[in-house]
Amino acid sequence: MKLPNIRREATWLIPGLSIKRWVIISIVGVFLLVFGLTLALGLQPVSFVIDILKAMAVHVPNHISGPIMVVAGAILAYFGAKKVSGTVFNAMELEGSEASILEAIYRRSKLLNGPRIVAIGGGTGLSTLLRGIKNYTSNVVAVVTVGDDGGSSGRLREEQGIIPPGDIRNCIAALANEEKLITELFQYRFKTGTGLEGHSFGNLFLTAMCRITGDMMSAIKESSKVLNIRGRVLPSTLDNMKLVAEMDSGEIVEGESNIPNAKGKIKRLMSNPEHPTPLPEVIKAIEQAELIILGPGSLYTSVIPNLLLREISASIAKSKAPKVYVANVMTQPGETDGFSVGDHIQSIIDHAGFDSVISAVIVNSSLPQELVDRYHMAGYEPVVIDTERCNAMGIEVVTKPLVDAPTDNLSTQVIRHNPKQLARGIVDWFKAYQRRKGKQPQTHAPLLNAELLAPEPVSSQR
């Protein structure tokens, strides 16, 4: 996010920096302070302005008006200086020491006034999106599925009786200010040690915070403060939700980690309990959202589980905000074999129970054939873009280059969404949508708490 191309001195006049008003208040405070001292000491003002002000206050004795001016001036000067220093400190903390003060304040202002976005999903897909979208707004709420029962998260879920922390950990790390260091720390996985082997540091950190604070919501909130994240991370529910899949063969498969291994076509996804209670903060965030994003991520184990909570699906459908689904680039063996973009969308609509949960889909436009061939050998295929079918469903199809650019060594490259390209594609579409609808961007109070100012490889050990 760069400063506008105007004279550097004039950039301080850009609206919304939240600093000019406090400078003015400080100046007024200093003036009142000096004027009050003049009256209190009985000195004869020498300037025309002071003469006028003194004439206005002639009916109030100096020994009364002077101290009043002194106190008022001192309060305003202190208050203004405190706000200025707070704005500068928060901006530098948010943007880092490498940015100039003006650039940091400008970026912070733009982020705090960015659109209210709710991103719904789980797994590495949601955290990838957040890494990019946090550069456009601090008003982002990540709604995370809690159906994971495999790897480190599954073990902690069973042993500690908490909701699985893996996807929550990924999202907190993605929204952290010092993303690279925090990601490396949170994603660090112990390779040895009795009881420690296979666990990630971030999962253990959240578990410990849960025990210290008393519940997972408090643990997430306090962890977010410590890591100074941009936005909020919310589990879709605090219930002990487990996924159950009914296959075309009639077989019932229980557990998120077992569903992809069933080697069949999923007919219907369910949850146990049947009607989990959504987090009230999630419903409120959806109601206030200006843009709702579904995905990217595994269709049946990351995106749809959130929509099994009927109140969440109903709130999305009721919302007047545009709803964008980020289609997966490749099919996923055991979940979406042979699925087109339209198949993904139809499954989401069927499970949500509402046609209006998606208004547009953003899909990747191209892939290197050599990379596609290598993935084909492992059972993956590019998701077919069936534009006519999607349009017939009333859904706009947006195609953009969304994946990492080809490297010199395609034999080792993986196919994944590029965070910056994905976020830019969504934001560009959203701005175009607002122009078409004749809506003007709004400035508003941020959704995040006032104190809160290299993608992980796919692994089964979440």
Phi and psi in degrees as a GROMACS rama.xvg file:
@    title "Ramachandran Plot"
@    xaxis  label "Phi"
@    yaxis  label "Psi"
@TYPE xy
-103.715  157.136  LYS-2
-69.2053  150.364  LEU-3
-58.8455  156.366  PRO-4
-84.4784  73.2403  ASN-5
-133.952  171.752  ILE-6
-56.0378  137.95  ARG-7
-59.6651  -37.384  ARG-8
-63.7683  -32.2743  GLU-9
-79.0713  -15.5213  ALA-10
-66.0564  -21.143  THR-11
-67.5002  -15.3641  TRP-12
-90.8058  -2.36234  LEU-13
-59.7562  129.627  ILE-14
-61.6778  147.067  PRO-15
89.0017  8.44539  GLY-16
-77.8877  -12.6977  LEU-17
59.3814  40.0936  SER-18
-136.611  -35.095  ILE-19
-61.7984  -40.1742  LYS-20
-63.029  -36.79  ARG-21
-75.8675  -32.2918  TRP-22
-63.9104  -43.835  VAL-23
-62.523  -43.3999  ILE-24
-61.4218  -39.4513  ILE-25
-63.0219  -42.1046  SER-26
-63.7563  -45.5234  ILE-27
-60.066  -40.8097  VAL-28
-62.5341  -43.3848  GLY-29
-63.6501  -41.5112  VAL-30
-60.4603  -47.6133  PHE-31
-63.0384  -36.8233  LEU-32
-61.7597  -47.8848  LEU-33
-65.818  -44.4591  VAL-34
-63.1941  -40.5284  PHE-35
-63.5267  -40.5471  GLY-36
-62.8921  -37.8609  LEU-37
-60.7722  -44.778  THR-38
-68.047  -42.7946  LEU-39
-63.3627  -34.3104  ALA-40
-88.2213  -2.50016  LEU-41
72.2862  21.2202  GLY-42
-76.8414  148.071  LEU-43
-85.0284  114.455  GLN-44
-59.6615  144.547  PRO-45
-108.329  -13.6589  VAL-46
-97.5415  153.693  SER-47
-60.9556  -39.2139  PHE-48
-63.7961  -43.7708  VAL-49
-67.6694  -35.2971  ILE-50
-60.5158  -43.6562  ASP-51
-64.1108  -46.3381  ILE-52
-63.8134  -36.6316  LEU-53
-68.4077  -37.325  LYS-54
-63.3902  -35.3897  ALA-55
-67.574  -28.8658  MET-56
-101.34  17.9272  ALA-57
-63.583  -26.0561  VAL-58
-81.7319  -7.51951  HIS-59
-108.372  125.303  VAL-60
-58.3027  147.879  PRO-61
-60.1549  -36.2176  ASN-62
-70.651  -10.7153  HIS-63
-102.104  -49.4471  ILE-64
-66.6467  -35.2805  SER-65
-59.6793  -58.0041  GLY-66
-58.5635  -34.8054  PRO-67
-62.662  -44.6715  ILE-68
-62.4969  -41.7736  MET-69
-61.0997  -47.3504  VAL-70
-65.3455  -45.3621  VAL-71
-62.864  -42.8809  ALA-72
-63.9422  -42.9897  GLY-73
-63.8607  -40.5212  ALA-74
-64.8062  -47.5134  ILE-75
-64.6893  -42.7477  LEU-76
-62.5442  -43.4131  ALA-77
-66.1734  -45.2263  TYR-78
-63.1641  -45.608  PHE-79
-64.091  -44.6033  GLY-80
-63.9871  -37.665  ALA-81
-65.1929  -41.7033  LYS-82
-67.8576  -39.6752  LYS-83
-62.4641  -48.4549  VAL-84
-64.9368  -35.86  SER-85
-66.2027  -41.7045  GLY-86
-61.6787  -45.5918  THR-87
-65.545  -44.2471  VAL-88
-63.9846  -46.5273  PHE-89
-63.3385  -39.3713  ASN-90
-65.8335  -44.7521  ALA-91
-67.2921  -35.7157  MET-92
-66.6901  -36.6716  GLU-93
-72.5945  -41.4113  LEU-94
-97.9401  -15.3012  GLU-95
93.6864  165.54  GLY-96
-75.1633  -15.1138  SER-97
-73.7645  -24.2761  GLU-98
-84.2729  149.164  ALA-99
-70.9751  161.998  SER-100
-59.6507  -45.0841  ILE-101
-63.3013  -43.8745  LEU-102
-63.0368  -41.0964  GLU-103
-64.1992  -42.5248  ALA-104
-66.18  -41.1482  ILE-105
-62.5723  -46.2499  TYR-106
-63.4272  -43.322  ARG-107
-61.353  -42.2346  ARG-108
-61.5782  -45.0745  SER-109
-64.172  -39.4839  LYS-110
-67.9121  -43.3198  LEU-111
-67.0973  -24.8746  LEU-112
-102.622  12.8018  ASN-113
-71.8424  169.151  GLY-114
-65.28  151.616  PRO-115
-81.9614  112.726  ARG-116
-119.098  134.463  ILE-117
-113.637  121.074  VAL-118
-110.367  125.274  ALA-119
-118.407  128.881  ILE-120
167.398  -139.43  GLY-121
176.01  -175.156  GLY-122
64.5873  -164.022  GLY-123
-73.6346  -21.5874  THR-124
-62.5738  -46.7885  GLY-125
-65.2778  -43.2014  LEU-126
-64.1726  -33.9347  SER-127
-62.4808  -45.4108  THR-128
-59.724  -44.9902  LEU-129
-63.3869  -34.6128  LEU-130
-60.278  -32.3312  ARG-131
-88.4607  -42.8741  GLY-132
-69.3402  -24.3568  ILE-133
-67.5702  -14.2544  LYS-134
-82.1318  -3.13988  ASN-135
-115.145  -21.2879  TYR-136
-161.403  148.222  THR-137
-96.9599  -5.21725  SER-138
-92.7383  53.3047  ASN-139
-113.389  135.418  VAL-140
-118.306  120.821  VAL-141
-95.4752  118.662  ALA-142
-100.885  118.81  VAL-143
-114.016  134.663  VAL-144
-67.4103  151.255  THR-145
-125.256  30.3046  VAL-146
-90.3774  -3.49827  GLY-147
-61.9518  133.623  ASP-148
-136.796  17.9921  ASP-149
-113.161  164.944  GLY-150
59.1024  -145.824  GLY-151
-61.3534  -43.4661  SER-152
-60.6409  -42.0046  SER-153
-64.2978  -40.1748  GLY-154
-64.4981  -45.114  ARG-155
-66.4733  -34.1418  LEU-156
-62.7484  -44.4033  ARG-157
-75.3427  -41.7007  GLU-158
-79.8243  -35.0582  GLU-159
-106.787  -9.16664  GLN-160
68.0641  35.7865  GLY-161
-116.938  164.1  ILE-162
-68.9948  148.25  ILE-163
-60.2413  127.555  PRO-164
-89.8094  -8.27316  PRO-165
-57.6343  -53.7638  GLY-166
-68.5454  -34.3188  ASP-167
-63.4856  -44.0344  ILE-168
-57.5078  -46.7866  ARG-169
-58.18  -42.2838  ASN-170
-71.3207  -40.0403  CYS-171
-61.8127  -44.6137  ILE-172
-62.4238  -38.4163  ALA-173
-67.3607  -32.3611  ALA-174
-91.1935  -5.54943  LEU-175
-65.1967  149.28  ALA-176
-65.1806  -50.9491  ASN-177
-89.6658  69.8876  GLU-178
-59.9411  -46.7684  GLU-179
-61.7023  -50.4903  LYS-180
-65.9718  -45.0033  LEU-181
-64.7145  -40.3301  ILE-182
-61.219  -45.9174  THR-183
-61.4323  -40.4874  GLU-184
-69.1276  -49.5505  LEU-185
-67.4753  -30.7483  PHE-186
-91.0764  -2.30593  GLN-187
-62.9873  127.703  TYR-188
-115.013  127.139  ARG-189
-68.8201  129.377  PHE-190
-97.8198  -15.8701  LYS-191
-138.933  171.338  THR-192
108.086  126.362  GLY-193
-62.7536  121.321  THR-194
86.308  -24.244  GLY-195
-94.0377  -29.295  LEU-196
-56.6874  128.229  GLU-197
93.7089  -17.6527  GLY-198
-82.3423  145.127  HIS-199
-94.1871  151.79  SER-200
-60.009  -41.8056  PHE-201
-60.7621  -39.7483  GLY-202
-63.3541  -42.6082  ASN-203
-67.6871  -37.637  LEU-204
-61.3475  -48.2941  PHE-205
-65.0429  -36.9011  LEU-206
-64.0383  -43.9548  THR-207
-64.0819  -42.3368  ALA-208
-63.4329  -34.8372  MET-209
-63.2483  -41.1709  CYS-210
-69.5973  -37.0479  ARG-211
-72.5356  -44.0696  ILE-212
-87.1776  -19.5125  THR-213
106.619  -21.5458  GLY-214
-158.975  164.226  ASP-215
-69.1311  -35.3622  MET-216
-62.1297  -42.8276  MET-217
-66.2954  -36.581  SER-218
-62.969  -43.1087  ALA-219
-64.7197  -43.5954  ILE-220
-64.056  -46.198  LYS-221
-68.9214  -38.1598  GLU-222
-64.044  -38.2914  SER-223
-63.9146  -37.7048  SER-224
-64.9723  -46.8386  LYS-225
-59.0206  -39.7303  VAL-226
-92.464  0.467431  LEU-227
52.9572  54.2527  ASN-228
-79.7733  157.095  ILE-229
-95.7574  100.079  ARG-230
114.785  -161.881  GLY-231
-133.939  151.956  ARG-232
-120.317  125.979  VAL-233
-130.618  132.524  LEU-234
-71.3072  146.707  PRO-235
-66.2202  -29.3204  SER-236
-153.927  157.764  THR-237
-100.978  1.07776  LEU-238
-72.2396  156.282  ASP-239
-78.5293  74.882  ASN-240
-84.7629  128.358  MET-241
-122.409  143.325  LYS-242
-89.2501  141.589  LEU-243
-133.44  127.818  VAL-244
-114.517  133.93  ALA-245
-99.5275  121.396  GLU-246
-87.8585  164.045  MET-247
-58.064  -29.9865  ASP-248
-75.2979  -9.49664  SER-249
96.8991  -10.1497  GLY-250
-66.3481  141.746  GLU-251
-106.009  123.061  ILE-252
-114.311  124.408  VAL-253
-106.224  138.803  GLU-254
100.152  128.753  GLY-255
-57.9025  -40.4542  GLU-256
-70.8578  -19.5343  SER-257
-90.4455  -19.7884  ASN-258
-63.5839  -48.2462  ILE-259
-64.6565  -21.8509  PRO-260
-87.2956  -1.64698  ASN-261
-72.9376  -17.7001  ALA-262
56.231  47.2493  LYS-263
-151.495  179.89  GLY-264
-91.249  131.677  LYS-265
-80.266  123.149  ILE-266
-86.9332  -41.4194  LYS-267
-156.869  140.35  ARG-268
-107.095  136.435  LEU-269
-131.535  174.521  MET-270
-129.938  154.607  SER-271
-129.393  110.553  ASN-272
-69.3151  162.221  PRO-273
-66.717  -34.5443  GLU-274
-127.225  79.575  HIS-275
-64.4325  152.406  PRO-276
-90.5055  120.42  THR-277
-71.9539  154.99  PRO-278
-70.0234  128.572  LEU-279
-56.5978  -34.2228  PRO-280
-63.4326  -30.0049  GLU-281
-67.7754  -45.9854  VAL-282
-61.84  -41.9731  ILE-283
-64.2361  -41.555  LYS-284
-62.6929  -41.5748  ALA-285
-64.3464  -40.7966  ILE-286
-63.7349  -31.4125  GLU-287
-92.4846  -6.36768  GLN-288
-68.459  145.042  ALA-289
-98.6614  -17.3746  GLU-290
-150.571  133.571  LEU-291
-118.166  129.781  ILE-292
-119.099  129.801  ILE-293
-107.427  129.405  LEU-294
81.7501  -171.036  GLY-295
-75.5059  172.114  PRO-296
148.48  173.518  GLY-297
-57.117  128.231  SER-298
-58.5752  -52.1043  LEU-299
-90.4598  -13.077  TYR-300
-119.073  -4.36847  THR-301
-126.188  -44.5762  SER-302
-88.8626  -58.5538  VAL-303
-62.0225  -35.5382  ILE-304
-52.6168  -35.0289  PRO-305
-66.7159  -30.7681  ASN-306
-83.1435  -7.24498  LEU-307
-72.3497  -16.2363  LEU-308
-82.9344  105.753  LEU-309
-57.5473  -36.5739  ARG-310
-65.0038  -34.2541  GLU-311
-68.7401  -47.577  ILE-312
-59.2776  -44.2028  SER-313
-64.9252  -38.5627  ALA-314
-67.0441  -38.8545  SER-315
-64.3188  -46.7907  ILE-316
-62.3951  -36.565  ALA-317
-75.5582  -27.8765  LYS-318
-61.1278  140.808  SER-319
-85.7731  -3.65176  LYS-320
-71.9777  147.956  ALA-321
-65.1926  145.505  PRO-322
-121.024  118.248  LYS-323
-109.809  129.575  VAL-324
-102.342  126.624  TYR-325
-92.1272  106.423  VAL-326
-71.1895  145.309  ALA-327
-66.737  148.741  ASN-328
-75.3674  -39.7151  VAL-329
-123.221  154.021  MET-330
-69.462  161.243  THR-331
-118.591  116.751  GLN-332
-54.9249  134.122  PRO-333
87.8296  -10.7932  GLY-334
-125.52  -52.5884  GLU-335
-130.312  35.9753  THR-336
-55.9616  126.383  ASP-337
76.5442  5.89103  GLY-338
-76.7095  137.812  PHE-339
-94.8328  177.693  SER-340
-59.9815  -42.7505  VAL-341
-61.579  -36.4898  GLY-342
-64.3947  -41.7986  ASP-343
-59.2815  -47.9826  HIS-344
-63.9715  -43.0285  ILE-345
-62.2893  -39.7243  GLN-346
-65.4567  -39.2196  SER-347
-63.0418  -45.7598  ILE-348
-63.7144  -42.2207  ILE-349
-61.5892  -42.8282  ASP-350
-76.7548  -32.7149  HIS-351
-73.2941  -33.5203  ALA-352
86.4987  9.20524  GLY-353
-139.201  137.561  PHE-354
-73.2086  -25.7264  ASP-355
-92.0949  23.4615  SER-356
-86.1568  -8.57177  VAL-357
-137.146  129.878  ILE-358
-114.305  -18.2939  SER-359
-153.987  155.008  ALA-360
-128.374  134.899  VAL-361
-109.353  127.601  ILE-362
-129.408  153.826  VAL-363
-73.9436  142.15  ASN-364
-90.3301  -28.4417  SER-365
-158.583  157.569  SER-366
-143.243  147.495  LEU-367
-64.8804  131.443  PRO-368
-60.8527  -37.3175  GLN-369
-60.5046  -37.8497  GLU-370
-70.3683  -40.2112  LEU-371
-61.3269  -42.1437  VAL-372
-62.6051  -40.0403  ASP-373
-67.3501  -39.8499  ARG-374
-69.0123  -33.281  TYR-375
-58.8319  -36.178  HIS-376
-65.7299  -23.6672  MET-377
-97.3251  5.27812  ALA-378
96.3909  7.30939  GLY-379
-99.725  148.032  TYR-380
-137  148.799  GLU-381
-61.185  139.403  PRO-382
-70.5748  121.746  VAL-383
-69.5628  133.521  VAL-384
-93.1357  97.8644  ILE-385
-95.6937  79.744  ASP-386
-59.4992  -44.2411  THR-387
-61.4984  -41.4592  GLU-388
-64.3393  -43.263  ARG-389
-63.6801  -43.249  CYS-390
-63.3607  -36.5431  ASN-391
-65.0515  -24.4813  ALA-392
-85.4931  1.12843  MET-393
82.7466  22.3648  GLY-394
-115.643  127.707  ILE-395
-75.6336  136.019  GLU-396
-105.837  123.904  VAL-397
-116.52  116.932  VAL-398
-107.131  128.98  THR-399
-148.901  154.967  LYS-400
-71.4529  114.031  PRO-401
-118.557  -7.74605  LEU-402
-104.154  167.442  VAL-403
-57.596  141.121  ASP-404
-63.6648  148.908  ALA-405
-58.6101  141.222  PRO-406
-103.701  175.062  THR-407
-67.3956  -25.051  ASP-408
-117.711  85.329  ASN-409
-68.8083  -16.7386  LEU-410
-68.6302  -19.544  SER-411
-114.306  -5.09365  THR-412
-75.7145  146.781  GLN-413
-111.249  156.441  VAL-414
-93.9807  115.576  ILE-415
-153.8  155.502  ARG-416
-64.2774  139.637  HIS-417
-86.5144  121.609  ASN-418
-55.1484  -44.7228  PRO-419
-69.0553  -44.0033  LYS-420
-66.211  -39.6795  GLN-421
-64.0534  -47.9396  LEU-422
-63.6659  -42.0962  ALA-423
-63.8221  -40.6447  ARG-424
-61.7651  -42.4962  GLY-425
-68.0359  -46.0095  ILE-426
-65.0911  -40.9742  VAL-427
-61.1296  -43.7606  ASP-428
-63.8183  -40.908  TRP-429
-63.1427  -41.7247  PHE-430
-64.9134  -41.2401  LYS-431
-64.3226  -38.72  ALA-432
-61.824  -43.8268  TYR-433
-63.5293  -39.1526  GLN-434
-64.8331  -40.5305  ARG-435
-63.8398  -36.608  ARG-436
-85.7796  -3.12973  LYS-437
71.8341  26.0125  GLY-438
-95.6108  143.998  LYS-439
-101.511  140.642  GLN-440
-56.651  138.181  PRO-441
-105.833  149.187  GLN-442
-105.801  141.508  THR-443
-160.362  168.573  HIS-444
-66.3498  139.326  ALA-445
-68.9045  150.579  PRO-446
-74.135  -28.1382  LEU-447
-72.4988  159.106  LEU-448
-63.5646  150.829  ASN-449
-61.9254  -29.2762  ALA-450
-78.9905  -14.16  GLU-451
-96.5372  71.3135  LEU-452
-47.2069  148.466  PRO-455
-69.7007  133.124  GLU-456
-59.9289  147.182  PRO-457
-63.6302  128.595  VAL-458
-148.189  150.473  SER-459
-82.7683  -12.9391  SER-460
-91.1241  78.8781  GLN-461
